[in-house]
């Protein structure tokens, strides 16, 4: 089962995208807007977009602890042990604000880019 984890991730992502409303494309800007609502509204709205934010970032949080056979994180970043999924959401929001040119890119790509920048892996000595 060499592609087991990545295959499951791809299937999960396909399921989320297939269930998305026709008007939701999952761009970084759209998801950032929904994630902002998650962080600022009390209680957060119960919308598809907020659910996509929660689901996407809890998935990234869980997958960030998985390493390959060489002990390299499969997502390319090293999440510190004290970081929670909402911290990762905040990193994504700062990244989208700092890189408006990426507003129309699929949110998961920009989320991983943001997390790679925020939580780089130190080379082993």
C-alpha positions, 0 to 999 in steps of 0.5 A: 500500500505504497500510496495508501495515505496519499490515495485516501487524501485524494479520495477525501479531497475529491469527495469534498470537491464533488459535494461543493455547491456549484458557486463555490470553487474553493479559491484561497480568497473564498476559503480565507473569507470563510475561515475569517468568519470561523475565527471572528463570529461567536458562534461561527456560522454553520455554512458549507464554507466554514465547514470546508475551512474546519475540515480542510485544516483539521485534515492538514493538521492530521496529515502534518504528523505523517512522515514517509519512509525517510522520516520526511513529512509528506506535506513538506512542513514541520508543525511544532507540537504546540500548534493547533489547527486554528493556528494553522488557519491564522497562518493561512489567513496571513499568507492570503493577505500578504499574497493577493496574487494567489487569491484565485489559486485553490485554497489547499495549495496556498494553505500548504505553501503558507505552512511550508513558509511558516513551519520549515523543517530543519535539515538533520545534522 
